[in-house]
């Protein structure tokens, strides 16, 4: 398998160029780096990349062009993952983005690019058809959730695991993040799924979706 | 907070300058014919403006005898003649429009047509009001500030707009004026007739001398009184009677026209100006909305500037530093040049972020403004790329909000000068006037033609100025020079 192919849409030239350089250094192949949503859709149609990194606020209106383009791309090119990034995360945007399923989508704060390892891990996950949600989004979803009584029955550790799972991480990644063994994570997962009445599933995406749906309710 | 009792409001309304609430272009404006005309307050009593000394019996007599020769009397007669004709025409047209309009509305069929006709009637009344305000300013020196225009409602549909127009209180007050002016026009024309008849009688002997007695019927000596016959002169001696008759008529005529003009002034002040407390409340509602919009727009601009400026720089800085970190982590393949480039970039982003944050902070509130308007304007004008002559004479510091508005008005107007006027030099003055008003004047020797609503930002400035009851006046004839005057109350 060759290098992962990426298209970038970001209107600030400073950041766009630095992202290209960083991804280049890391062995990604940046097919195109464009400043607006229109050019993004053209570039994706032309290059069929594994993943597109998309800024939400872009010209001409500087509101949610990136989100609209991302949703359109999900329909037109399901094989291309879309990682949205933005200065702020809005639960509403996340909800709209995830309405079409959680496979191959991501939504991160722009600040996360400053941790290159985490950022590229999220990018890889999205490119591979997984999910990457910013912890902010998960916190907001959980904060707005009406299921606080259910959440209160979880132990502190189980809540950590739930949050990381909602971000789209695998059991192994959760184990690494919490510095525990994979077996321990599996035990926590089984326990919290039981407490919350979620259907057990081995499929990562279905698991993430179940958790998100639970949090959104 | 300002007192909003009726007295305070009345005082305010009285002190409003011409053009308050609207942009007036007064290039080549009518000369202020009378002292005091500048403030829109003029002594309406006869003799008041020309004889400031206390009236003595002989002074009074001179006054009476000279009245027909007074330019003011001629102007008043001219005013009554012109507005008599326009007033009659306007009133008849308006009556037709409104009668048709109401008729259609009542007939239910064609109600929309009826409403449209009524709205057209309101428009006519406004136009008539505007014309008469202008004539009054030119001929009577009576400056009535224009009432607020009804304002466009682009968002609403046809019915929304109709509704908005029909609820236009000031428009209906102008309709009231036009209708009340109808009888007044007739009386006014009758008063003018006294002048005409006086002059005709006075010239009776001259006409006899020049043309004889005409067709043999003698020369009619007219009286302006509706009742009683008019004597006819059948001899030259007889025509001499015309002289005293004409003199008496002419001595009375100016007082008659003045009285009618006085009634008209009262009528105009009551109905053509911005008027009542209710109007003032609407004005305040509108300017409050403007103030709120303005502050929301400011916050949005700040957010946008942060988002597109400093935030991007800082993200790029953090990303750059993490790239440096990862390069430094593996010493075996350390590429010092690449690291140097990254660090240079990071350094550049950090300094750019600092500059952007500083500009943004200054754009919100320039710290030098705390030192007073004089210092702030000095800094501002010194930074301008064209030479600016600055005059500041501010005796008492205005409130911080007023200082801030004055500062940003000056900044924006100077930007306009630099961007649009093609001027080689500019002048800025900030002076406290005797009544406490802070008057800003920004002038330039550019090519003029500055107007509101041409992307010059003048509309925005006007709105901001209005939020504190200030006024903005543009004098910018094609070819220049431009002088923009902003008057601000000392307290917001």
Interface residues (C-beta under 8 A of the other chain):
Chain A: X12 X14 X15 X18 X19 X21 X22 X25 X57 X62 X87 X110 X111 X113 X114 X115 X116 X117
Chain B: X304 X307 X308 X311 X312 X313 X315 X316 X318 X319 X320 X321 X322 X323 X326 X345 X349
